[in-house]
Amino acid sequence: MSFETITAFLAMGGYATYVFASYGLTVLTLGGLLLAESRRHRAWLQRQGSRRRSEEV
């Protein structure tokens, strides 16, 4: 599929709303998962650190 102009590419034959909405939803979902896992990992590291400190005492 080739497009004559950048405007034609951005319009995507009338499907641009669906295409860009799906890209946006994908980015938001992956970003949310990354953020959630980052927080979970940080909490796990803190628990391991406090557990290690309590074992040293």
N, C-alpha and C positions, 0 to 999 in steps of 0.2 A: 504494500500500500504506500503510495507516494502522495505527497501533498504539494500543491502548487505554491501556497503561501503559508506563513506562520499562523495566520488567522484561520486558515482551513485546518491546519494541524491542531490548533487549540480547540476548534469546534468539534473535531473528530467525527464529522458526519452526523452530528446531532446527538452523539452519545457522550459528549465531554462531561456532562454533569455526573453520569454514572461512573465513568472512568476515574475522574479526579476525586470523586467522593470515595470510591473504593480504595484508591491510593492513600487518601487522607485517613480513612478508618484503619487501614493496615498500619500506617505509621503510628497512629495514636495507640493502637493495641500493642504493637511491639515496644513502644516507648513505655507504656504502662507496665508491661511485663518486666522490662529491664529495671524500671524504678522499684517495683515490688521486690524483685529478687535481690537488688542491691541493698535494700533496707533489711531484708531477711538475712542476708549474708552478714551485714554489719552487726545485727542483733546476735547472730550465732557467734561471731568473733568475740563480742563482749561477754557473752555467757561463758565461752571457753576461757577467756582471760580471768573472769571472776572465779571460775571453778578451779583453775590452776593456782590462783593466789590462795584460795581456801585450802588447797591440798598442801601448800608449802608451809602453812602455819602449824 
